[in-house]
Amino acid sequence: MPTLIPRDSFPAYVGLEIEPTEWLQIDQQRIDTFAECTLDRQFIHVDPEAARKTPFGGTIAHGFLSLSLLSYFAEQLQIAIDGVQMGVNYGLDKVRFINPVKVDSRVRVRAKILDIQEKKPAQYQIKLEATMEIEGEEKPALIAEWLFMQFTG
């Protein structure tokens, strides 16, 4: 269910935790495709045999693959200023990669609204704390302070 934020109620939404997204499996094909797109073919990501000999016991997703999936999960988070016509990624204030995502793990994102500001008339910046959880793991894959802009009519 979308979280629609009235323009006159920003303070009431700061600190709001959004329901987590659905789980997404990170398989070897996704990791290999990302490696080809970014030219980051380090063995720990793309060579299952060599990666088995590491402390991880197999291949792991690139940290930047995990981070890039925030765009995919954004649609499920459904946070919107009332009257939004479009939104764009504005960047990140802070990112920490905490725990590697092992091949065939499932991840999802939890989010908390940290700040909402009107930057210009009809232009709003939302700052989220996005936490990517790994199913069955105590520590998350990453925590990011993520900024996006929304434009209203």
Secondary structure, DSSP 4 states (H G I P E B T S, - for coil): --EEE-TT-HHHHTTPEEPP---EEE-HHHHHHHHHHHT---HHHH-HHHHTTSTTSS-B--HHHHHHTHHHHHHHH-EEETTEEEEEEEEEEEEEE-S--BTTEEEEEEEEEEEEEEEETTEEEEEEEEEEEETT-SS-SEEEEEEEEEEE-
